[in-house]
Amino acid sequence: MMQQQLSTTRELIDFIGKAPTAFHAIDEIAARLQGAGFEALTEALRPELTPGGAYYLTRNGSSIIAFRLPENTPKGLLIAASHSDSPTFKLKYHAEVVGAGGTLKLNTERYGGTILSSWLDRPLSVAGRAIIRTPNGIATKTITLDRDLAVIPNVAIHQNRAVNDGFKYSPACDTFPLIGEAESSGKLEELIAAEVGCNVEDLLGSDLYLYNRTPGTVFGLNDEFFACPRIDNLQCAFASLQAFLCAKSSEHIQMLAVFDNEETGSTSRQGAASTFLTDTVDMIGEALGMSAAAIHRWLPSSMMVSADNGHAVHPCHPELSDPQNAPRMNRGVVIKYNANQKYTTDALSAAMFRKICDKAGVPTQEFANRSDMMGGSTLGNISNTKLALNTVDIGLAQLAMHSCYETGGTSDTLYMIRALEAFYSTSIEALSDGSYKIS
């Protein structure tokens, strides 16, 4: 069992290493889906779907929805949703800035709620996408500058004696990466053009982000833990994909959804607050010759799992956790609760999911914020306003969420895969409001 857990963790670390941005994560997921025989669809074209068929489509190159149809008339939807983005820094349009001492810096702004100090004194580089001119118009190219390119240097303690006394870092001053000397101005654009194979004048735009070059690693006396960039939320995206690819056939439509922009509120055309999921469900119904009313009758017998990590009890600060709802790493899948609907879990959806985990032999644990602390939120409740179905928010316990380098447990990814594989193979039938047959 331990060897399988370690092997799965190393596969996760490899997956994360190939996904420095949301664009790369979706490229990697799409490649794995294609390798498994899934057919790529285009939103602008009406698809021809066949029973038992497997398909996927992307939006903005940073979100993806894949689905597998049953052989017979669908009885509902089984959706596992996660997100592709992680907190980082985005390069501004005019990115190069000449700094003091004849240096060249990058002009950045925060993307999401990152822990600023964790980005300092690390090897960094730039990745994302570039928009280039073509004979027919424009094209999008995913790019990675695969080299140690930048560092955000700390101020020496001799010049900042307050650095260990609660110093407040400023994103407008303290987190600009050093990328070269002033004489190198313009070189970054040349590197990007060379990477995508075009002339500088054919670069029409870009969405570029910093990424941490420190590779993931397994650590601990018994290899209990691993550390890696972007565990939140690529751990859940990876586990969902693995479960989706391995799942047995079902009477329901099995769906994998990985949305962008969760870290900034999901309000984009490719986020969970968009119409991407509902558009896809409507497209499936239309292709199968079903009316809107028939599609809506799927929903009572459907379920969504919103997978996004939760906070493990901190070894040095247990007082920051709720005493009765503080999950631990390596103890199974976390079910997340919040009275104000930051998480959409309720007693019904939690009971449904626990029944599925019990069948799979996967342990579960609970998370709730300490009652006087505001926590984060995720995409489950947002998505539910667009497509209303029973939804449970789950995740895996981790430390240092939103750090440049996070920590998780080596047992947990496999737990999540097994839980979601069982979820995808479940049959749910709504008998009445609040009463369900689950097999």
C-alpha positions as CSV (number, residue, x, y, z in Angstrom):
1,M,0.0,0.0,0.0
2,M,2.8,2.4,1.0
3,Q,4.6,1.9,-2.3
4,Q,1.4,2.6,-4.3
5,Q,0.9,5.8,-2.3
6,L,4.4,6.9,-2.9
7,S,4.2,6.1,-6.6
8,T,0.9,8.1,-6.9
9,T,2.5,11.0,-5.1
10,R,5.5,11.0,-7.5
11,E,3.1,10.9,-10.4
12,L,1.3,13.9,-8.9
13,I,4.6,15.8,-8.5
14,D,5.4,15.0,-12.2
15,F,2.0,16.3,-13.3
16,I,2.4,19.5,-11.3
17,G,5.9,20.0,-12.8
18,K,4.3,20.0,-16.2
19,A,1.7,22.6,-15.2
20,P,3.3,25.9,-14.2
21,T,0.1,27.8,-15.2
22,A,-3.6,27.0,-15.7
23,F,-2.9,26.9,-19.5
24,H,-0.3,24.2,-19.0
25,A,-2.5,22.2,-16.6
26,I,-5.3,22.1,-19.2
27,D,-2.9,21.2,-22.0
28,E,-1.7,18.3,-19.9
29,I,-5.2,17.1,-18.9
30,A,-6.3,17.3,-22.6
31,A,-3.3,15.3,-23.7
32,R,-4.1,12.6,-21.2
33,L,-7.7,12.5,-22.2
34,Q,-6.7,12.2,-25.9
35,G,-4.4,9.4,-25.0
36,A,-7.4,7.6,-23.4
37,G,-9.5,8.0,-26.6
38,F,-11.5,11.1,-25.7
39,E,-12.6,13.2,-28.7
40,A,-12.0,16.9,-28.7
41,L,-15.0,19.1,-29.4
42,T,-15.3,22.8,-30.3
43,E,-17.9,24.9,-28.7
44,A,-18.7,26.8,-32.0
45,L,-19.7,23.5,-33.7
46,R,-22.7,21.3,-33.1
47,P,-21.3,17.9,-32.0
48,E,-22.4,14.5,-33.1
49,L,-22.4,12.4,-29.9
50,T,-22.9,8.6,-29.7
51,P,-23.9,6.5,-26.7
52,G,-20.9,5.3,-24.8
53,G,-18.8,8.1,-26.4
54,A,-16.1,10.1,-24.6
55,Y,-15.5,13.8,-25.3
56,Y,-13.9,17.0,-24.0
57,L,-13.9,20.7,-24.8
58,T,-11.9,23.6,-23.5
59,R,-12.6,27.3,-23.0
60,N,-9.9,30.0,-23.0
61,G,-7.3,27.2,-23.0
62,S,-7.5,27.3,-19.1
63,S,-10.7,25.4,-18.3
64,I,-11.8,22.0,-19.5
65,I,-14.9,19.8,-19.3
66,A,-14.8,16.1,-20.2
67,F,-17.7,13.7,-20.2
68,R,-18.5,10.1,-20.9
69,L,-22.0,9.1,-22.1
70,P,-23.7,5.9,-20.9
71,E,-24.9,3.3,-23.5
72,N,-28.5,4.0,-22.6
73,T,-30.6,7.1,-21.8
74,P,-28.8,9.0,-19.0
75,K,-30.3,9.0,-15.6
76,G,-28.3,12.0,-14.3
77,L,-24.9,13.6,-14.0
78,L,-21.9,12.8,-11.8
79,I,-19.6,15.7,-11.8
80,A,-16.2,16.1,-10.1
81,A,-15.1,19.8,-10.3
82,S,-11.8,21.3,-9.3
83,H,-9.7,24.3,-10.5
84,S,-6.6,24.8,-12.6
85,D,-5.2,28.1,-11.2
86,S,-3.0,28.8,-8.2
87,P,-2.0,32.0,-6.4
88,T,1.0,33.7,-8.1
89,F,2.1,36.9,-9.8
90,K,1.0,38.1,-13.2
91,L,3.3,40.2,-15.4
92,K,1.8,43.6,-16.3
93,Y,1.6,44.7,-19.9
94,H,4.7,46.8,-19.7
95,A,6.7,44.2,-17.7
96,E,10.3,45.4,-17.8
97,V,11.3,48.1,-15.3
98,V,14.7,49.6,-14.9
99,G,15.5,49.6,-11.2
100,A,18.2,51.1,-8.9
101,G,21.8,50.1,-9.4
102,G,21.4,49.5,-13.1
103,T,19.1,46.5,-12.6
104,L,16.1,45.2,-14.6
105,K,13.0,44.1,-12.8
106,L,9.6,42.7,-13.7
107,N,6.5,44.7,-13.1
108,T,4.0,42.3,-11.5
109,E,0.7,42.2,-9.6
110,R,-0.7,39.6,-7.3
111,Y,-3.0,36.9,-8.7
112,G,-5.1,35.5,-5.9
113,G,-4.2,35.5,-2.2
114,T,-0.6,34.4,-2.3
115,I,1.7,34.4,0.8
116,L,4.1,37.1,-0.4
117,S,7.1,36.2,1.7
118,S,7.2,32.6,0.4
119,W,8.2,33.9,-3.1
120,L,11.4,35.6,-2.0
121,D,14.9,34.2,-2.6
122,R,13.7,31.3,-4.8
123,P,14.6,30.5,-8.5
124,L,11.6,31.7,-10.6
125,S,10.7,31.8,-14.2
126,V,7.9,32.9,-16.5
127,A,5.2,30.9,-18.2
128,G,1.7,31.4,-19.7
129,R,0.5,32.0,-23.2
130,A,1.3,34.4,-26.1
131,I,-1.0,35.6,-28.8
132,I,0.7,35.8,-32.2
133,R,-0.1,37.2,-35.6
134,T,-0.9,34.6,-38.3
135,P,-1.8,34.9,-42.0
136,N,-5.4,34.2,-41.1
137,G,-5.6,36.3,-38.0
138,I,-4.3,35.3,-34.6
139,A,-3.2,32.1,-32.7
140,T,-2.5,31.2,-29.1
141,K,0.7,29.5,-28.0
142,T,1.4,28.1,-24.6
143,I,4.9,29.0,-23.5
144,T,7.3,28.0,-20.7
145,L,10.7,29.7,-20.2
146,D,12.3,26.6,-18.8
147,R,15.3,28.1,-17.1
148,D,16.1,29.9,-13.8
149,L,15.3,33.4,-14.9
150,A,14.5,35.6,-11.9
151,V,14.7,35.9,-8.1
152,I,12.8,38.3,-5.8
153,P,15.6,39.2,-3.3
154,N,15.0,39.9,0.3
155,V,16.5,43.0,1.9
156,A,19.3,42.1,4.2
157,I,18.5,41.9,7.9
158,H,21.1,44.6,8.5
159,Q,19.1,47.0,6.4
160,N,15.6,45.8,7.6
161,R,15.9,45.0,11.3
162,A,12.1,44.6,11.5
163,V,11.9,41.7,9.0
164,N,11.4,39.2,11.8
165,D,9.0,41.4,13.7
166,G,5.9,41.2,11.5
167,F,7.2,43.1,8.5
168,K,4.6,43.9,5.9
169,Y,5.6,43.2,2.4
170,S,4.3,45.5,-0.3
171,P,3.3,44.0,-3.7
172,A,4.1,47.5,-5.3
173,C,7.7,47.5,-4.0
174,D,9.0,44.3,-2.4
175,T,7.9,41.6,-4.8
176,F,9.4,42.7,-8.2
177,P,11.7,40.0,-9.5
178,L,15.3,40.8,-10.5
179,I,15.7,39.5,-14.1
180,G,18.9,41.1,-15.4
181,E,20.9,44.3,-15.8
182,A,19.4,47.4,-17.4
183,E,21.3,46.8,-20.6
184,S,19.2,43.6,-21.1
185,S,15.9,45.6,-21.6
186,G,13.8,44.1,-24.3
187,K,15.4,40.6,-24.0
188,L,12.4,39.1,-22.3
189,E,10.2,39.8,-25.3
190,E,12.9,38.3,-27.6
191,L,12.9,35.1,-25.4
192,I,9.2,34.8,-25.7
193,A,9.2,35.3,-29.5
194,A,11.9,32.7,-29.8
195,E,10.0,30.2,-27.7
196,V,6.9,30.5,-29.8
197,G,8.8,30.7,-33.1
198,C,7.8,34.1,-34.3
199,N,9.2,37.6,-34.8
200,V,8.9,40.1,-32.0
201,E,6.7,42.3,-34.1
202,D,4.2,39.4,-34.4
203,L,3.7,39.1,-30.7
204,L,0.3,40.7,-30.2
205,G,-0.3,40.0,-26.5
206,S,0.4,37.6,-23.6
207,D,-0.8,36.3,-20.2
208,L,2.4,35.6,-18.4
209,Y,2.9,34.5,-14.8
210,L,5.8,33.8,-12.4
211,Y,6.2,30.2,-11.4
212,N,8.4,28.5,-8.8
213,R,11.2,26.5,-10.2
214,T,11.9,24.5,-7.0
215,P,11.0,20.8,-7.8
216,G,8.6,18.8,-5.7
217,T,10.0,16.4,-3.1
218,V,8.9,13.6,-0.7
219,F,10.2,14.0,2.8
220,G,9.8,12.7,6.4
221,L,11.2,9.8,8.5
222,N,8.9,7.4,6.7
223,D,8.2,9.5,3.5
224,E,5.0,10.7,5.1
225,F,4.9,14.1,3.4
226,F,5.6,15.8,0.2
227,A,6.2,19.5,-0.7
228,C,5.5,21.0,-4.1
229,P,4.3,24.2,-5.7
230,R,0.6,24.5,-6.6
231,I,-0.7,21.6,-4.5
232,D,-3.8,23.8,-4.2
233,N,-5.5,22.8,-6.3
234,L,-3.6,20.6,-8.8
235,Q,-3.7,17.8,-6.3
236,C,-7.4,17.6,-6.6
237,A,-7.4,18.2,-10.4
238,F,-4.9,15.3,-10.8
239,A,-6.9,13.0,-8.5
240,S,-10.1,13.8,-10.3
241,L,-8.6,13.1,-13.7
242,Q,-7.1,9.8,-12.6
243,A,-10.4,8.6,-11.1
244,F,-12.3,9.8,-14.2
245,L,-10.1,7.8,-16.5
246,C,-10.2,4.7,-14.4
247,A,-14.0,4.7,-13.5
248,K,-16.3,1.9,-14.6
249,S,-19.2,2.7,-16.8
250,S,-22.3,4.2,-15.2
251,E,-26.0,4.9,-16.0
252,H,-25.2,8.5,-15.4
253,I,-23.2,11.0,-17.6
254,Q,-19.7,11.1,-15.9
255,M,-18.2,14.6,-16.1
256,L,-14.8,16.1,-15.2
257,A,-14.7,19.9,-14.9
258,V,-11.6,21.9,-14.2
259,F,-12.3,25.6,-14.0
260,D,-9.9,28.6,-14.1
261,N,-10.0,31.7,-11.9
262,E,-11.2,30.2,-8.7
263,E,-8.5,32.0,-6.8
264,T,-9.9,35.4,-8.0
265,G,-13.7,34.6,-7.5
266,S,-14.6,32.5,-10.5
267,T,-16.2,35.4,-12.3
268,S,-14.8,34.9,-15.8
269,R,-16.1,33.3,-19.0
270,Q,-14.1,30.2,-18.1
271,G,-14.8,30.2,-14.3
272,A,-17.3,28.3,-12.3
273,A,-19.6,31.3,-12.2
274,S,-19.7,31.3,-16.0
275,T,-22.1,29.4,-18.3
276,F,-19.4,26.8,-19.3
277,L,-20.9,23.9,-17.4
278,T,-24.6,24.7,-18.2
279,D,-23.6,25.3,-21.9
280,T,-22.0,21.9,-22.0
281,V,-25.0,20.1,-20.4
282,D,-27.4,21.9,-22.8
283,M,-25.1,20.9,-25.7
284,I,-25.2,17.2,-24.6
285,G,-29.0,17.3,-24.2
286,E,-29.5,18.9,-27.6
287,A,-27.2,16.4,-29.3
288,L,-29.1,13.6,-27.7
289,G,-32.4,15.1,-28.9
290,M,-33.7,15.9,-25.4
291,S,-35.8,18.9,-24.4
292,A,-34.7,21.4,-21.8
293,A,-37.4,20.0,-19.4
294,A,-36.0,16.5,-19.9
295,I,-32.4,17.7,-19.1
296,H,-33.6,19.4,-15.9
297,R,-35.2,16.2,-14.8
298,W,-31.7,14.8,-14.6
299,L,-30.7,17.1,-11.8
300,P,-32.5,15.5,-8.8
301,S,-30.7,12.3,-9.5
302,S,-27.3,14.0,-10.1
303,M,-24.5,15.0,-7.8
304,M,-21.4,17.2,-7.9
305,V,-18.2,16.8,-5.9
306,S,-16.4,20.1,-5.6
307,A,-12.8,19.2,-4.8
308,D,-10.5,21.8,-3.4
309,N,-8.0,21.3,-0.6
310,G,-8.5,22.1,3.1
311,H,-6.3,23.2,6.0
312,A,-4.5,20.5,8.1
313,V,-4.0,21.2,11.7
314,H,-0.7,23.1,11.9
315,P,2.0,21.4,14.0
316,C,3.0,24.7,15.6
317,H,-0.4,26.4,15.8
318,P,-3.2,24.0,16.6
319,E,-5.0,26.9,18.2
320,L,-5.8,28.2,14.7
321,S,-8.0,25.2,13.9
322,D,-11.5,24.3,15.2
323,P,-10.9,21.8,18.0
324,Q,-13.4,19.3,16.8
325,N,-13.0,19.7,13.0
326,A,-9.3,19.8,12.4
327,P,-8.2,17.3,9.7
328,R,-4.8,15.7,9.6
329,M,-2.6,14.8,6.6
330,N,-2.6,11.2,5.6
331,R,-6.0,10.5,7.2
332,G,-8.3,10.6,4.2
333,V,-10.6,12.8,2.3
334,V,-11.8,16.0,4.0
335,I,-15.5,17.0,3.9
336,K,-15.7,20.8,4.3
337,Y,-18.5,22.7,6.1
338,N,-19.4,26.4,6.5
339,A,-22.7,27.8,7.8
340,N,-22.5,30.8,5.5
341,Q,-22.2,28.7,2.4
342,K,-18.6,29.3,1.6
343,Y,-18.8,25.5,1.2
344,T,-22.0,24.0,-0.1
345,T,-21.9,20.8,1.9
346,D,-25.0,20.0,3.9
347,A,-26.1,17.0,5.9
348,L,-27.7,15.4,2.8
349,S,-24.7,15.7,0.4
350,A,-22.3,14.8,3.1
351,A,-24.2,11.6,3.9
352,M,-24.4,10.7,0.2
353,F,-20.6,11.1,-0.2
354,R,-19.8,9.3,3.1
355,K,-21.8,6.3,1.8
356,I,-19.8,6.3,-1.4
357,C,-16.5,6.5,0.5
358,D,-17.5,3.7,2.9
359,K,-18.2,1.5,-0.1
360,A,-14.7,2.3,-1.4
361,G,-13.0,1.8,2.0
362,V,-11.8,5.4,2.0
363,P,-11.6,7.2,5.4
364,T,-13.2,10.7,5.7
365,Q,-12.7,13.6,8.1
366,E,-14.3,17.0,8.6
367,F,-13.1,20.5,8.3
368,A,-14.7,23.7,9.6
369,N,-13.1,27.1,10.3
370,R,-12.6,28.2,13.9
371,S,-15.8,30.1,14.7
372,D,-14.1,33.5,15.0
373,M,-12.0,33.2,11.8
374,M,-13.0,34.0,8.2
375,G,-12.0,31.1,5.9
376,G,-11.7,30.8,2.2
377,S,-14.3,29.7,-0.3
378,T,-14.4,27.5,-3.4
379,L,-16.3,26.8,-6.5
380,G,-19.0,24.5,-5.3
381,N,-21.5,27.1,-4.1
382,I,-20.8,29.3,-7.1
383,S,-21.3,26.5,-9.6
384,N,-24.5,25.6,-7.8
385,T,-26.1,28.9,-8.7
386,K,-25.8,27.9,-12.4
387,L,-26.6,24.2,-12.2
388,A,-28.6,23.2,-9.1
389,L,-27.8,19.7,-7.8
390,N,-26.7,18.1,-4.6
391,T,-23.1,19.2,-4.0
392,V,-20.5,18.3,-1.5
393,D,-17.2,20.3,-0.9
394,I,-14.3,18.0,-0.3
395,G,-10.5,18.2,-0.4
396,L,-7.3,16.9,1.1
397,A,-5.6,18.2,4.2
398,Q,-2.5,20.3,3.5
399,L,-0.2,22.9,5.2
400,A,0.9,26.3,3.9
401,M,-2.0,26.8,1.5
402,H,-1.3,29.7,-0.9
403,S,2.4,29.5,-0.2
404,C,4.8,29.3,-3.1
405,Y,5.7,25.8,-1.8
406,E,3.1,23.8,0.0
407,T,3.0,20.5,2.0
408,G,0.7,17.5,1.8
409,G,0.5,13.9,2.9
410,T,1.7,11.1,0.7
411,S,-1.3,8.8,1.4
412,D,-4.0,11.3,0.5
413,T,-3.9,11.5,-3.3
414,L,-4.6,7.8,-3.6
415,Y,-7.4,8.1,-1.1
416,M,-9.0,10.8,-3.2
417,I,-8.6,8.8,-6.4
418,R,-10.3,5.8,-4.9
419,A,-13.2,7.9,-3.5
420,L,-13.8,9.6,-6.8
421,E,-13.5,6.4,-8.8
422,A,-16.3,5.0,-6.6
423,F,-18.3,8.2,-7.0
424,Y,-18.2,8.0,-10.8
425,S,-19.4,4.4,-10.6
426,T,-22.3,5.2,-8.3
427,S,-26.0,5.2,-9.3
428,I,-28.2,7.8,-7.7
429,E,-32.0,7.8,-8.0
430,A,-34.1,10.6,-6.4
431,L,-37.2,8.9,-4.8
432,S,-38.5,12.2,-3.4
433,D,-37.0,15.4,-2.0
434,G,-34.4,14.3,0.5
435,S,-34.8,10.5,-0.2
436,Y,-32.4,8.7,-2.5
437,K,-31.5,5.2,-3.7
438,I,-27.7,5.0,-3.9
439,S,-26.0,1.9,-5.3
